[in-house]
Each structure stands twice: as structure tokens, then as C-alpha cells.
Amino acid sequence: MSQPSQTHLIVKFYSTNSPDTFVDLKEAVIRSLPADNGLYMPESIEPLPESFWENWREMPLAELGFHVAKQILGDSIPDSDLKEIVSEAINFDAPLVTIAPQTHILELFHGPTLAFKDFGARFMARTMAYLTKGDDKDLTILVATSGDTGGAVASAFHNVPGTRVIILYPKGGVSALQEKQLTTLGGNITALEVDGTFDDCQAMVKATFLDRELSLKYNLTSANSINISRLIPQSFYYFHAARQLPEGVLPTFVIPSGNFGNLTAGLLAEKLGLPVAHWIAATNINDTVPRYLAEGEYDPQPSHATISNAMDVGAPSNFARMKNLFGDSWEAMRESISGLAFSDDETREAIRAVNEGTGYTIDPHGAVGILAAEIWRQAVPDAETIILETAHPSKFLPTMEEELGAGNIEVPERLASLADLPKESHHVSKAPKEILKFLG
């Protein structure tokens, strides 16, 4: 039986732009974005107590997740409620699959929408329900998606009483099956097809939140990784991955990255005491962070469409949190994180090579991770790499069939059943005011 986490006071949260101003958990989660356009962070992140490490390898995943969440949130949510939130949200596994020596794939697509976003969306939905219990005002969730976030959030909040969800996604910027996941549920889910990029969608959401009067009037909250409650459960699977390696082996995590919420969650896990050898930020041609790590200058550019569409982000929101965790030190960040970027042609070649060489089918995002892991091991031959496979390959069916042949990609029934459902979406421009039409 595991020991309880150490007792904390109620944890407060500060903005990365105003480190001396604090709010409680409900304000941080429900308002999502501080008025100063920073991002919320917990006031302190202390390593997990010794009692946790005595048997962390044997804990069920939900129990492990409870201890991790408790360490970040303290007594902001009573233990019994937090245990219920975690056990209901994280009721699926994240297995580590070894496909070659020192090459391990962390499969994060075993949740209901076949993407890693299920971890964050399901935890967030239940946390929000707890925090707003008894409120007399419906909650409106705004979310921008470059692929999997929209489907995960739609699934997590579909027909949840007292909530409505507005999802913004770039026209032509998500795969056909990803689009069906967020445009076929109806009910309290509204999909806006934006004539722009993911960065435009993200800017629209942020602009709406920064109108404080509007935000309060419609009780707005965000389900993007700007919301701290999305990142907390994503830290769970780094502990789970590490304990699936032999004891004493330090993982090098290779993270296909777009908005950098996943990598930020990993850094939280490391702050909590998880031993990690190194972090690799693997991107497609939208390489803002790899360029920063190489040159020391943050120079976001308009995003470009690729076959790894969830990573098509030119101005990653969570970069503010990454800088905060490293005390705004470029030198400290680049000591812990290396960045590598790859083209679509290289990604396609990797999809084929992995399948031919190992029999494993990897999606375009995971393929970017494979490429980064191979380059890293050339420099560090003994590196034990864990590549995050963030979504099921069938969500990118046209690309996968182009590379591996039609009929060779298994499509799970819960995804295949969406193919013939009618799409319900509203085509809008990228002007932030477009959102207003759907708030009334």
C-alpha cells in the first residue's frame, strides 16, 4: 500500500508576467488566461516525498497520477475528490513498446479519442465540474485545435450539464477523421472552421479571453494547454514511461512538439523529482523553438501546413512556461533540451523505414520523433530514447496509406464509425469578433 503524499497548504498560482500576483485554483482553471496575457504556474513545485519513490513502480497508473496531482495542487482539492477525478479520467493505459535496441515508443493513443489529449481533456473536464459545482452560470469552453485537442475536448465535455464548447480549427488544417471527431457530436459542441492557421485560431481565443468583461459575462474558460489543468495529468505518463524501463536507466524523452504543452508537462515531472537524462524537442518545419535553442533568439514565424498537422504552430503558447521554469535562462534551457526539426519528405521516409525495419506503424508526429532519436543517438550512443506516439496512425489515413499502401492501416471502430456522419461546422474568418456570434 502506498504512503500518502505530504500535506500542503492551499496552492496559489501566479502569472508568468506577474510573479508577485496570486490566484486560487478555481480562478487559474476557470479563467485560464491571466489578464496580463501571461500563463498560470503553481507558486512552488516541490519534489515528491521519499514515501512516493519507495513503491512508485508498483502503483496503478491512477494512484500514481493522484500522488503527482496532489503534489502540485496540495489541498486545493480534497484527497477523496482528487482521487475520484483522476481514477475516472485516467482509465486507460499508456504502454511502452520497444521496437529496436534503445528505441521505445510510449503509446498515448489508448484513450477514447485515440490521442494523448485524452489525458488532459478528461482530467480538465472533471476538475472544472468539481470547481464549478453549485455555480448558477453555464461554463463556455473555448478551444483552438490543430488536430487532436478538439476531438478530445469535444468527447470529454459532450452533453456535460452546464457546459458548452466552441472549437476553432483551421480550414484544411486537420485530417478528415480528426475533423469528424469534432464536427459530428452536436449537442453542446459547436465547431468553427476558421479561414486561417492554427496560430490564427489561437490568437482569436486569446483575444476573447483578454476582454475581461466578455470573459466574465459568458463565463469563458479555455481547454487549450494554456490551461494549467491540461498540463498536470500530462505529467503522469512521464513517470509511467520511466518506470517501464529497467531500474536505474534514465530516459531521454523525445517529444514531437507544436504548442509545447507536452514538453512543459514533462519538465513539471522533472521538477517533481523524476530523473531524466535529456529532453529532445522534435518539430516539423515550424521550428521556432529549435531555432531558439540553437541561436538564443525567440523569433516566431507564421505557421506552415505539414503532414504532422498537430505540430503546425509558429508561436507556441507554452514557451512562456518553459522560459519561466528555467528562470529565463537560454543557457539553462539548452543544457536540458535539444531541438531538431524535419521536413515532410524526411517524415514520410521515416514512416516507411520504421515499418520496413521493425514492423511497427508510426504516425507522422511519431515519425518526427524517431528521426530526432536517431540523430541524438549518433551523438550519445548509449541514450535510452522514449519517443511519444501522440496519436493513432489511422487519424492520418491519407498520408499513412500513401506511404504504406491502401488497406494496410487498421482503423479502430470508434474512429471508422465517424467517416459517414455528416459534418456540422460554421465557416468563419480569422477576426476575433467572429466568436461573438456564437456566445449569445
N, C-alpha and C positions, 0 to 999 in steps of 0.2 A: 504494500500500500504506500502510495506516495505521500510525502510530507507536504503540508500546506505552505503556500508562499508566505513570505514575511509580511507583516501588517504594514499598511501605508496610511497616510492621511489622504484626504480627497485631492486628487491630482488636478492641477490647473494647466492651462495651455496658453502659450504666447504666440504672437505673430513673428514670423521671421523678419519682418520690417519694424517691429516694435517689441523688442525682447523684454521690456520692463512692464508691459501691459498684459494682464492675465484674464482669462475667462474660464468658466467651468466646462465640463464635458458636453453638456447639452448645447451650450452656445457654439462650441467648436464644431460639433457634428451637425446640428440643425442649420446653423448659418453658413457653415462650410468654409467661407472665404472671409477673412478679416476685412474691415472697411479700408485698411491701408494697402490692400492688394498683395499682402504677404500670404504665407501659408501657416496654418497652426502646427505647433510642435509641443509635445509634453514638456513640462518645466524641467524634468530631470529623467534620465534613463539609467537606472542602476542595474548592474549585473544581477542575474538570478542568484538566489542563495545556494549555499552548498547542498542543502537538502534536495534541491531540484536535480542537481547533477549526479546524485547518488543512484538514481534509478530512471533517469530521463529516457534511456534507451528502451525500457520495457513498457512505458506508459502507452495506453491507447492514444491515438492522434488527438482526439477531442480533449482528453485530460491534459496532454502536453500543451495544447492550444490554450486551455484555461489558465494554466500557470504563466504562460507567456503574456497573455492579455492582462492578467491580474498584475503582473509586474509593471506593465505600462500604465494601466488605469487605476491601480491602487484600489481604494474603496469607493470609487465613483459609481460603481455598480455593485450591489451586494453579491457575495460569492454565489449564492444559490441561483440568482438571476443570470449571472455571468456564465455559470456552468450550463444553464439551460440554453442560453443564446449560442454558445459555442457548440454544444452537442447537437442542436438542431441544424445549425448552419454547416458544420463540417461532418457530414455523414457519408463521406466517400473518401477513397484513399488517394495517395499520390505516390505510386510505386517508382522505385529506381530500377531502371533496366540497363544492364551492361551490354553494350553492343560490340565492344572491342577493348583490348587492354587499355586501362586508364581513361576510358571513354564511357561515361554513364549518362543516361537520359532520364531526367526527372519528369515523369508524365503527369501533367497538371490538367488533363482534359477528361477526368473521370466524373466530373460533376454533371448536373442536368443539362447545361448548355454546351458541354464539351470544350470548355476553355478555363484557363486559370482564374478568370474574372469571377467565377462562381464562388471562390473563397471569399473575396472581398464583398461582393454584392449580397450574398446571403447573410453574412455576419452584419453588414451595414443595415440591411432591411430590418433585422430583428433588434439591433441596437436602437435604431430610430423608433421602432414601435415601442420599445421599453421607455425611451426618453420622452415620448410624446403621449404616453398613457394618461388619459384624463383630460388632455387638451381639447378645447372646443372648436379647433380650427383644423381643416384638412391641410395636409402637407403636400406641396408640389415639388416634385423632384425633377431638376433639370440635369441632363447629361449629354455630353458630346461624345461621339464614338468614332473610332477609326476602324471598328470591326467588332470585336468580341464584347466590349463593355456594354453596348446597347442591348444585346441579347441576354446577357447575364442579369442586367438590371431589370429588364422587362420581365424576365422569368421570376426574379426574386420578389418583385412588387406587384405582379399581376393579380388583380382583384383583392389586394390587401385593403381592408376598410380604412377610410380616412386618408388615402393617398391617391395621387395621380402622377403620372410620369410623362415628361416631354423629352423625347430623344431626338437629338440633332445629328445627322450623319451626312458626309459629303456625297453628292450625287456622283455615282460611278466609282466611288472610293472604297466600297466594301464588296465582298464577294456576294454572289447571288444567294447562297444559303445563309450567310450572315444577315443579309438584308431581310430575308424571310423570317428570321428569328425575332426581328424587332418590329416588323410591319404586319404581322398576321394575328397577333393576340387580341387586339381591340380592347374593349372594356375601358379600363383606366389608363391605357397606354396609347399615347399619341406620337407618331413618328413624323419628323420634319426632314425632308430631303433638301439639303442646302446646296445652292449653286455656288460651291466653293470647296475649299480644302478642309481637312480636319482642323488645322490651325484657325481657320475662319469660324468653324463651329465652336471651338474652344473659346475664341475671343467673344463670340456672341453670348455664351453662357457667363463668362466673367463680367462682361459689361452689364448684364442684367443683375448680377449679384452686387455689383458695386453701386447700383442705385438702391441705397439703403431703404428708402421709403417704399419702393416697389418690392424689395425683398421681404420686408415685414408685412406689407399689405397682403401678399399672396403666400406668405409662409414658405418661402423658397428654400430649398436645400439642394446640394449637388451630390451626384453619385459618381462623379469622376474621382480620380486619385488625388485631386486637390483636397478631398475629404479625408481627414485623418483616420476615420473608421474603416476606410477601404484598405489602408496600408497595414493596420495591426494584424489582421488574420493572414495577410500575405507573408508575414514574417514566420508563421507557423511552419510552413513547408521547408524552410531552410534548415531548421532543427531536424525535421523529419528526414530530409535528404541526407544530412550529415551522419545521422545515426544508422543509416543503412550501409555506410562504409565500415570497414573494419575499425575497431577501436584504435585510436592514435593516428589515423590517417586524416590529414587536413584537406578539405575540399578546395579546389579552385572553381568558383561558380562562374559559369559563362551565361550571360543573360541577354537574350535578344531584347533590344530596348527601343522604345519610342518616346513615351511620355515620362519614362524613368521612375514610375511608381514601384515597379518590381525590384529594381536595384535599390531604391531607397528603403524598401521593406527589408531587404537583405542587410543593409547597413544597420537598421534598427536591431536585427537579430544579433549582429556582431557586437553592438553596444551592450546588448543584454548578456553577453559573455560567450556567444558561440564562437569557437575557434575556427578561423577561415584563413587559408593560405593567401588567396588573392581574389580580386573581382575583375571580370572581363566584361566590359560594356560592348556588345556586338550590335552594330546598326547596319541598315542598308545605306543607300547614298545620302540619306538625311542624317548627316554625320556631325551635327552641331557639337555634341559632347566629345566624341573622339578628337575633333579639331581643338576643342578647348584643352583637353588633356595633353595634347601634343604641343600646343603653342601658348597656352595660358590666357587666351583671349576668347571671351564668350561672344560669338557672332552669329546669332540665329538668322536663318535664311528661310524664305518661303519653302514649304514642303513640296516634294515631288512624288508622284504616284509610282509605286513599285508593286511587285507581286507579293511582297511581305507587307501588306497594307496596314496592319496594326502598328507598324513602326514608322509610318509616314507622318512624322512630326518634326517640324522645323524649329519650334520654340517650346521645348519640354517644360511643363509646369514644375515638375518636381526637382528641377535643377536648383531651385531656391533652397529646398530642404537639404540637398546634397551639400551645397556650399555651407549651410548652417552647421551640419554635422561635422564638417572639417574646419570649423572656425574661419571660414572664408579664405582658407589657405590652399592655393593651387598646388603647392609642393606636397602638402599632406594628402590631398586627394589623389594626385597622380602616383603617389607611393603605394596606395591601396588599390587603385583602379587603373586598368589599362583599357584603351578604346581602340576598336578595329571596325572598319566599315567595308562593305562588299556590294558589288553590283548585282543586278538581276541575272546576268549571264553566269556569274560565279555561283549564285544561289541555285540556279537550275542545274548546273553541273554537279553541285553537292548533293542535291536530291537524288540524282541518278547514281552517283558514286556510292552513297550510303546504302542505297537499295541493292546495288550490284555486289558491293563488298561485304555487307552484313545481313542482308535480307530485311532490314528494318525500313519502315516507311516513315519518313520525317517530313513535316510540313515546311513551307518556305521560311518561316521565322526560325524554327529549329535548325534548318539548314544553314542559316547565317551563323547561328551559334556553333555548329560543327566546324565551319570554316575558321572561326576565331579560335576554337580549341586546338585545331591542328597547327595553326601558326604559333600559338602560345607554347605548345609542347616542343616546337623546334627550338625555342629559346630556353624553356625549362622542361627538360626531358622527363623528369620524374613527377611532373604535375598530374594530380588526380582530378580530372575535369568532370564537372557535373553540368550538363547543358540543360537548360529549362526548355521543355517542349510545351509551349504555352497553349496550343490548340490542336484539336484532332485534324489530321490531314484532309479529311473529307470536306472540311469547311472551305477548302480552296480547290474544289474539284477540277475546274478547267485547267489550272496550272499543273496540278498533280497528274491529270490524265495526259496532258501534253508531254510530260517527261517520262511517265511510267506506263502509258498506254491506257486506252479506254477499258473500263471494266475491271481494272486492277486495284481500285481503291474501294475498300469496304465503307459504305455509308451507314452508320447506325440508324436504326428505325426512327428514333426520336428526331433525327435530322431529315431523313428521307421523306418522312410524312409531311414535311412543310412544303415540299417542292411545288405541289399543285394548288396550294392555298392562295387565295387572292391577296395581293399586296395592297395595304391601305396606308398611304402616306400623303403628306402635303408638300408640294414643291414650293420652296421659298427662296428669296435672295439671301445674301450673307449680311444684310443690315440687322443689327441687334434688335431694332424695333419690331422685326417680324415676329419675335417671340410673344410680344404683347397681344397679338391677335388670338393667342391660344391660352392666355392666362385668365381671361374674364369668365 
